[in-house]
Amino acid sequence: MAQVAGDLNRLISHDPSEEWPASIEIVCYWNTPKKPKGRRRSIELDADQFFGRGRFGAPMSGEQLIGMVERLRKQGPKS
């Protein structure tokens, strides 16, 4: 008896892009009267850490990202 192919076998599949950014930057801006875009502080993350690739087992959680933004906020803008 021949096996019948399932519905998923009939779908056209497209390979996802394998292009990944090298890094992710989280930037906080503080408005100041002298600078139109304000002063800033940032943190750069390795893309593997953000997306959960390589030595990292899972993508970053929202809680971890919020913690980083909170840390930047508490540090304030660079002088």
C-alpha positions in Angstrom: 0.0 0.0 0.0 1.4 3.4 -1.0 1.8 6.1 1.6 -0.2 9.3 1.0 1.8 12.5 1.4 0.6 14.9 4.1 -0.7 18.4 3.4 2.7 20.0 4.5 4.5 18.1 1.7 2.5 20.0 -0.9 3.4 23.5 0.4 6.0 25.5 -1.4 8.8 26.3 1.2 11.2 29.1 1.0 14.5 29.0 2.8 14.8 31.8 5.3 17.6 34.3 4.8 20.9 33.2 6.4 22.1 36.8 6.7 22.5 38.0 10.3 23.7 41.3 11.6 27.1 41.3 13.3 25.8 43.3 16.3 22.8 44.9 17.9 23.0 48.4 19.6 20.5 49.6 22.2 20.6 53.4 22.4 18.9 55.8 24.8 18.7 59.5 24.1 18.1 62.4 26.5 16.7 65.6 25.2 18.8 68.7 25.8 18.3 72.3 24.5 21.8 72.5 23.0 21.6 69.3 20.9 18.6 68.5 18.7 18.9 64.8 19.1 20.1 65.1 22.7 22.8 63.2 24.6 23.0 59.5 24.4 24.3 56.3 26.0 24.4 53.0 24.3 25.3 49.3 24.7 26.4 47.0 21.9 25.4 43.3 22.0 26.9 40.5 20.0 24.2 39.4 17.5 24.7 35.7 18.6 23.7 36.7 22.1 20.6 38.6 20.9 19.4 35.9 18.5 20.5 32.9 20.6 23.0 31.5 18.1 26.4 30.0 18.5 27.4 29.5 22.1 24.1 31.0 23.3 21.3 28.5 23.7 18.3 30.8 23.3 17.5 34.4 22.2 17.5 37.1 24.8 14.3 37.5 26.7 12.4 40.7 26.9 13.2 40.8 30.6 17.0 40.9 29.8 16.5 43.7 27.2 14.4 45.7 29.6 17.1 45.3 32.3 19.8 46.6 29.9 17.6 49.7 29.0 17.0 50.3 32.7 20.7 50.1 33.4 21.4 52.7 30.7 18.6 54.9 32.1 20.1 54.8 35.6 23.6 55.6 34.2 22.3 58.6 32.5 23.7 60.3 29.4 27.4 60.5 28.7 28.8 63.9 29.7 
